[in-house]
Structures are given as structure tokens and as C-alpha cells.
Amino acid sequence: MHDKLSYLIKHNPVIQFLYRHIMSFVFRFIGLFTGTDDHLILLNSFGGEQYSDSTKVLYEALLNDKRFEEYRFVWAFDNLSRFNESTCPNVHNSRTKLVKIDTLSYFVTALKAKVWISNVNIERGLHFKKKRTIYLNTWHGTAPKKGGNAYKGRKDYDFSYVDILCVDGEYERDVMTQMYNGLEKNMLWCGRPREDELFTFTESDRIRIKESLSIPENKRIILYMPTWRETVNLGLDWKLWEKRLSDKYIVLVRAHHFSKVNIFKDLTSQFWVDVSDYPNVNELYWIADVLISDYSSAIFDFGLLGRPVISFAKDHDQYMKDYGLFMADWEERFPNGVMRTDEQVLDHIDKMDYLFESSKCKTFVDSIVSHPGSATKACINRLFELLKDKNFERLSEK
């Protein structure tokens, strides 16, 4: 029922308009009678579907920061039973409670909390944030694909209310300004906290991760991460890939986190390893020799490591019609363009010069994003500054 309602709100302009305006008014009215808890922080990741990403990184850092030792936390999840003490022990402590997202209790908690932290959104398409509430949004990736209010049926993004908005370069600044209504004065040019870890891994980590996935040392690793589509039909020739590459490679395949159906779960060959549920995508980036994606933000995350990336989309022309890209010249700008067939990809991998391809991809990625490796520290310091700023209410006004 929840998924059907969410779909209608996203895709039906009339229902979206009524939902946004009526429910925003309702919660703003409730907010008039709801006090603010100055030591309460509300968090979610990917709309309550995960304990992950930059929200997780910030939460764990805040728990161990003496400046925030008086603060309490509420994590919002879509299914509380999935995040019990056994599966998600880090959120079960004396300072943290859980709430089911999109319930009345969730919205009342949002009205009470002094701080919101999310990698997607807290208001769930509504607008009821109090001026005294500090909203830190890390977002969940930089990508060439369209999103926000540019996406068909979406006109509800308004990041002018976000007080700390992470960006990693001029491209993302422009996207956040034009398609999410973000304010440049509130942007923190630091990258995303989840990416800090990429700069801390060691060779021992590589060995540990490969052993945990039972990957032999003599095989190179391809990580395949397509982006989200409402209708998933990638059309890969699985058998051809295995025939051409299995002597030298292992392919890790990871479905997009918003995909309701995991198309990789039935792959049984040892050549294919389904890592869709692997908890830490950074570890997959670290062990991979090559990334294959289409237009995913994974391209720029992985690209920070300076390794080869292949843009592969059999449905490129149709995708451009259905969704489109902010980077309209992606096919011309991206190293080696967009590959359309299995054979193109496999031939390219067969003759790949790793040093040359790494250099080309690094040059391209560096022209779009930058990350100093200290986004977590930058976010927490900025949050602390705003919490101590007695003039915050005035400064937060548009």
C-alpha cells in the first residue's frame, strides 16, 4: 500500500499537488504546538531503506564526538524489524531510538528535532521545517543523469531549506541550484562523508575483502553497477561475458538500491558474484580493477580512485528519451563514449591498457568532482558552528 501511494504521489501531478500542499499545511500547523528538543537529531538514509551511506558515517562520528555527547538520535527506517539488534547493532544504544518512517510519530519527531541529517530527504516531499531546525543534507551522489525537479512528475524538491548542503564541484553546485532549488550560500564544498573511507583503505583491507567474497588472487575484478530504471531489462548476454572473460576476471554485480527486483539474484556461475546486498559499497570499489556502469554516481565515487571506468548502456537512445542526462554531451565527453553492445565492452576489456585508461578516466573525473578526504569533519564542524550560532534563525531566513 505504501509503495502504491508513493508511486501515485510521484507520478500523478494532481495527487502530488494535493498531498504536498495539504499535508505541508497540516504539519506546519501541528508544528505550532510542538516544541523543539535542542539535543535531538533525526536521521534517515535512502528514505529509511538502509543504515548506510553518509548518514551512517556522520551518525557514528557524532556518537564519538565529545561536542555532541549530550545529543540523542532517532533513526527512521521503513521496516523496524529489519534493523534489530542482531542485524544493525550500531543503532541500538542508550542514546538512539528507532521510528518507522512516514508515520505520524516520524513527522512529530521531525518537528521536535533540532537537527535533520539525510542523504535524500527528511520532509518526504513536504515543506514544514521550522526556522530553528538545522538541516544537513549530504545527498547520495553526483551523476550525469537527470534528477530532482527535472525528473518527470517531480516538482517538490526545495533545498532552499537545507542549511548545510554537501557538493563536490561546480557541476553539482549548478545541479543543486537549478534542479533542487538549493542556495549556494548554504553549500559546503567538501564532497560526501561516505567517500572519506576511500582514502583510508590499505592493502590488508583488499586482502580481507577479497577473502570474504572468496575471490581468488589470480583474477581481476570487474564491478558492474547499472543505475536505476523503472523497468529493468539490461539485456546482457551473460553467457558471452563468461565465455570471453572467465579465465582472467570475476564480475561483481550490484543492483541499484532503489530497485525492488534484484535481476542478479539468479546468477549461479562462480564468474558472477551478486553483491547487491553487500553492506559497504566502498569496499567493492576498493577491490575492483574496473567499473562498468551507465550513468550512475558510482562512476564519480569509483573515479576518485583513479581506475578505468566504462560507460555501457544498450538502451542509451531510449534512456535519453525517457529520462535524459544533465550532461547532454556525456557521450562525447566521457572517455571512450557510451558503449552499446556486449561485444564493444568485451573487446575493450580484452585490449585495455590499464595505465592509459586510468589516466584518461582520472582526468575526466577530476574535471567534475573533487574530494579532500575530510568531508565528515567538515560537516560536523559546520553543524557545530550553526548549533552555537545565536543568530541562526535570522541567518536561516531566505
Secondary structure, DSSP 4 states (H G I P E B T S, - for coil): -HHHHHHHHHH-HHHHHHHHHHHHHHHHHHHTT---EEEEEEEESGGGT-S-HHHHHHHHHHHT-GGGTT-EEEEEES-GGGGSTTT-GGG-STTEEEEETTSHHHHHHHHHEEEEEESS-SSTT-----TT-EEEE--S---SB--GGGSTT-----GGG-SEEEE-SHHHHHHHHHHS---GGGEEES--GGGGGGGT--HHHHHHHHHHTT--TTSEEEEE-----SS------HHHHHHHHTTTEEEEE---TT-SS-TTTT--STTEEE-TT-S-HHHHHHH-SEEEESS-THHHHHHTT---EEEE-TTHHHHHHHT-BSSTTHHHHSTT-EE-SHHHHHHHHHT--HHHHHHHHHHHHHTT----S-HHHHHHHHHHHHHH-TTHHHHT--
